[in-house]
Amino acid sequence: MKTQFLSLAQVRSLPAPFGSRRNDAFPRTLRACVMGLMVMCFGALPMTSFAETPVNINLATAESLAEALEGVGLAKATRIIEYREAYGPFEQIEELASVQGIGQATIDKNRDAIRLQ
């Protein structure tokens, strides 16, 4: 049995299968629109406020602190809780700088989201 190979020009000249949109620009346009929309939506995330509602650092759990505060993961949130349990409730937001891993930049980024009462 002899195998016959088609050239690229011959393949391109074959009719498209039923339902195929090989020559249709609509799927590419739709794909470009969807990708553009995703970039606009997810690309804007760093510009939005990280916390939707303020968090009370004297009452919050580690999970809620990690979720609400930008730059604070579960490890740093656990350190905040440990510091609070060792030294009592925070009286000023700046006291957070005493927690290992929390610097002034993190405090400044989250100042509007932090509550003491």
SERO-4910 file (N, C-alpha, C, O; in steps of 0.05 Angstrom, whole numbers):
BEGIN
 pado doro    nc1    nc2    nc3   cac1   cac2   cac3    cc1    cc2    cc3    oc1    oc2    oc3
  Met    A     17    -23      0      0      0      0     18     25      0     36     27     16
  Lys    A     12     42    -18     29     66    -21     16     89     -6     -8     94     -9
  Thr    A     32    103     10     22    126     26     27    151      9     48    156     -2
  Gln    A      6    167      8      8    192     -7      8    216     12    -10    218     30
  Phe    A     27    233     10     29    257     27     20    281     11     26    284    -13
  Leu    A      5    299     25     -4    323     12     14    346     19     25    347     41
  Ser    A     18    364      0     34    387      6     17    407     22     -7    404     24
  Leu    A     30    426     35     16    446     51     -4    462     34    -26    468     43
  Ala    A      2    468      9    -16    482     -9    -41    465    -14    -63    475    -16
  Gln    A    -37    439    -17    -60    421    -22    -78    419      3   -102    418      0
  Val    A    -66    419     27    -81    417     51    -98    442     55   -121    441     62
  Arg    A    -86    465     50   -100    490     54   -123    493     34   -142    507     40
  Ser    A   -121    480     11   -142    483     -9   -166    464     -4   -186    465    -16
  Leu    A   -162    445     15   -184    426     22   -206    441     35   -202    461     50
  Pro    A   -231    433     31   -254    446     44   -252    441     74   -244    420     83
  Ala    A   -261    461     89   -261    459    119   -283    439    127   -304    439    114
  Pro    A   -279    423    148   -300    405    157   -324    420    166   -323    444    173
  Phe    A   -347    407    166   -372    420    174   -369    430    203   -359    417    220
  Gly    A   -378    455    207   -377    467    233   -351    480    240   -348    492    261
  Ser    A   -331    477    222   -305    488    228   -305    518    220   -318    526    201
  Arg    A   -291    534    236   -290    563    230   -261    570    224   -251    591    233
  Arg    A   -248    553    209   -220    558    203   -215    585    190   -195    598    197
  Asn    A   -232    593    172   -228    618    158   -244    641    169   -244    663    158
  Asp    A   -258    636    191   -275    656    203   -259    672    224   -245    661    240
  Ala    A   -261    699    223   -246    716    241   -260    719    268   -248    728    287
  Phe    A   -286    711    269   -301    715    294   -289    702    318   -287    715    339
  Pro    A   -281    676    317   -269    664    341   -244    679    351   -240    682    375
  Arg    A   -227    688    332   -203    703    340   -210    729    353   -198    737    373
  Thr    A   -230    742    342   -239    768    353   -251    764    381   -245    779    399
  Leu    A   -268    743    383   -280    737    410   -258    730    430   -259    739    453
  Arg    A   -239    714    421   -217    706    439   -201    731    448   -194    733    471
  Ala    A   -196    749    430   -181    773    436   -197    791    456   -186    803    474
  Cys    A   -223    792    452   -240    808    470   -240    796    498   -238    811    518
  Val    A   -243    770    499   -244    757    526   -217    760    540   -216    766    563
  Met    A   -195    757    525   -169    760    537   -165    789    547   -154    794    568
  Gly    A   -173    808    530   -171    836    538   -187    842    563   -178    857    581
  Leu    A   -211    831    565   -228    835    588   -215    823    613   -216    835    635
  Met    A   -203    799    610   -190    787    633   -166    803    643   -162    806    667
  Val    A   -151    814    624   -128    830    631   -137    855    646   -126    864    666
  Met    A   -159    867    636   -169    892    649   -179    885    677   -174    901    695
  Cys    A   -193    863    680   -204    857    707   -183    848    726   -181    859    748
  Phe    A   -166    829    719   -146    819    737   -122    837    739   -107    836    759
  Gly    A   -116    852    719    -94    871    720    -99    894    738    -80    907    748
  Ala    A   -124    900    744   -131    922    761   -131    914    791   -134    932    808
  Leu    A   -128    889    797   -129    880    825   -108    894    842   -115    902    865
  Pro    A    -83    897    834    -64    910    851    -71    939    858    -61    950    877
  Met    A    -87    952    841    -94    980    846   -118    982    865   -123   1004    875
  Thr    A   -132    961    870   -156    962    887   -147    957    916   -126    947    922
  Ser    A   -164    965    934   -159    961    962   -160    931    968   -177    917    958
  Phe    A   -141    921    984   -140    893    990   -163    884   1007   -174    863   1003
  Ala    A   -169    899   1028   -190    892   1046   -215    907   1040   -215    932   1036
  Glu    A   -237    893   1038   -263    906   1033   -274    919   1058   -286    940   1057
  Thr    A   -270    905   1081   -279    916   1106   -255    917   1125   -237    900   1124
  Pro    A   -255    937   1143   -232    939   1162   -232    915   1180   -252    902   1185
  Val    A   -208    909   1190   -205    886   1208   -194    896   1235   -175    912   1236
  Asn    A   -206    885   1257   -197    892   1283   -174    874   1291   -178    850   1295
  Ile    A   -150    885   1292   -126    868   1297   -126    857   1326   -110    839   1332
  Asn    A   -142    868   1344   -143    858   1371   -163    835   1375   -162    822   1396
  Leu    A   -179    830   1355   -199    809   1358   -198    788   1335   -208    766   1338
  Ala    A   -186    795   1313   -187    778   1289   -170    753   1292   -151    752   1307
  Thr    A   -179    732   1278   -164    707   1276   -141    711   1257   -140    730   1241
  Ala    A   -122    692   1257   -100    693   1239   -109    691   1210    -99    705   1192
  Glu    A   -129    674   1205   -140    671   1178   -152    697   1167   -147    705   1145
  Ser    A   -167    711   1184   -180    736   1175   -159    758   1172   -163    775   1154
  Leu    A   -138    758   1188   -117    778   1184   -102    773   1158    -97    792   1143
  Ala    A    -96    748   1153    -82    741   1128    -99    748   1103    -88    756   1083
  Glu    A   -124    744   1106   -142    750   1083   -147    780   1079   -149    789   1056
  Ala    A   -147    795   1101   -154    823   1099   -131    842   1094   -134    864   1083
  Leu    A   -107    834   1103    -85    853   1102    -65    846   1079    -57    823   1076
  Glu    A    -59    866   1063    -40    862   1041    -12    858   1051     -2    873   1068
  Gly    A      2    838   1041     29    832   1049     31    816   1074     53    812   1085
  Val    A      8    807   1085      8    791   1109     -4    764   1103    -28    762   1097
  Gly    A     13    744   1105      3    717   1100     -3    704   1127     -4    717   1147
  Leu    A     -8    678   1126    -15    664   1150      7    664   1171      1    665   1195
  Ala    A     32    662   1162     54    662   1182     56    689   1197     59    689   1221
  Lys    A     55    711   1182     57    737   1195     32    742   1212     34    754   1234
  Ala    A      9    733   1203    -16    737   1218    -14    721   1245    -24    730   1265
  Thr    A     -2    697   1244      1    682   1268     20    696   1287     16    696   1312
  Arg    A     41    709   1277     59    725   1294     45    748   1307     50    756   1330
  Ile    A     26    761   1292     11    783   1303     -6    773   1327     -7    786   1348
  Ile    A    -19    750   1324    -35    738   1345    -17    731   1369    -24    737   1392
  Glu    A      6    719   1364     24    712   1386     34    737   1401     35    737   1425
  Tyr    A     40    758   1386     48    783   1399     26    794   1416     30    803   1439
  Arg    A      1    794   1405    -22    804   1419    -27    788   1445    -33    800   1466
  Glu    A    -23    762   1444    -28    745   1468     -6    750   1488    -11    748   1512
  Ala    A     19    756   1479     41    759   1498     41    787   1511     47    790   1534
  Tyr    A     33    808   1495     36    835   1505      9    850   1509      8    873   1517
  Gly    A    -13    836   1504    -39    849   1506    -47    863   1480    -33    862   1461
  Pro    A    -71    874   1481    -82    886   1456    -65    910   1446    -52    924   1462
  Phe    A    -65    914   1420    -51    936   1408    -65    962   1416    -90    963   1414
  Glu    A    -50    982   1424    -62   1008   1430    -58   1028   1407    -73   1046   1405
  Gln    A    -37   1023   1391    -32   1040   1368    -24   1022   1344    -12   1001   1348
  Ile    A    -32   1031   1321    -26   1015   1297      4   1012   1293     13    991   1284
  Glu    A     20   1032   1301     49   1030   1298     62   1008   1314     84    999   1308
  Glu    A     48    998   1334     58    975   1350     62    950   1333     78    932   1340
  Leu    A     48    949   1311     51    926   1293     80    923   1283     89    901   1276
  Ala    A     95    945   1282    123    944   1273    140    927   1292    162    918   1285
  Ser    A    131    922   1316    145    905   1336    142    876   1329    157    859   1340
  Val    A    123    869   1312    119    841   1304    140    834   1283    143    849   1263
  Gln    A    154    811   1287    174    803   1267    161    799   1240    141    785   1237
  Gly    A    173    813   1219    163    810   1192    144    832   1184    138    835   1160
  Ile    A    135    848   1202    117    870   1196    133    896   1197    143    903   1219
  Gly    A    135    909   1175    150    934   1174    132    958   1170    108    955   1167
  Gln    A    144    981   1169    128   1006   1165    114   1006   1139     92   1017   1137
  Ala    A    126    995   1118    113    995   1092     87    978   1093     67    986   1081
  Thr    A     87    956   1106     63    939   1109     42    954   1125     18    953   1118
  Ile    A     50    968   1146     31    984   1162     19   1006   1145     -5   1010   1146
  Asp    A     36   1020   1130     26   1042   1113      6   1032   1092    -14   1045   1086
  Lys    A     12   1009   1080     -6    998   1059    -33    990   1070    -53    992   1056
  Asn    A    -34    983   1096    -58    972   1108    -71    991   1128    -90    983   1142
  Arg    A    -61   1014   1131    -70   1033   1152   -101   1037   1152   -113   1037   1173
  Asp    A   -112   1039   1128   -141   1044   1126   -157   1019   1133   -181   1021   1139
  Ala    A   -145    996   1131   -159    971   1136   -156    961   1165   -169    942   1173
  Ile    A   -139    974   1181   -134    965   1208   -151    980   1228   -152   1005   1227
  Arg    A   -164    966   1246   -179    977   1268   -168    966   1294   -159    944   1295
  Leu    A   -170    983   1315   -160    974   1341   -184    967   1360   -180    953   1380
  Gln    A   -208    977   1353   -232    971   1369   -254    963   1352   -276    957   1362
***
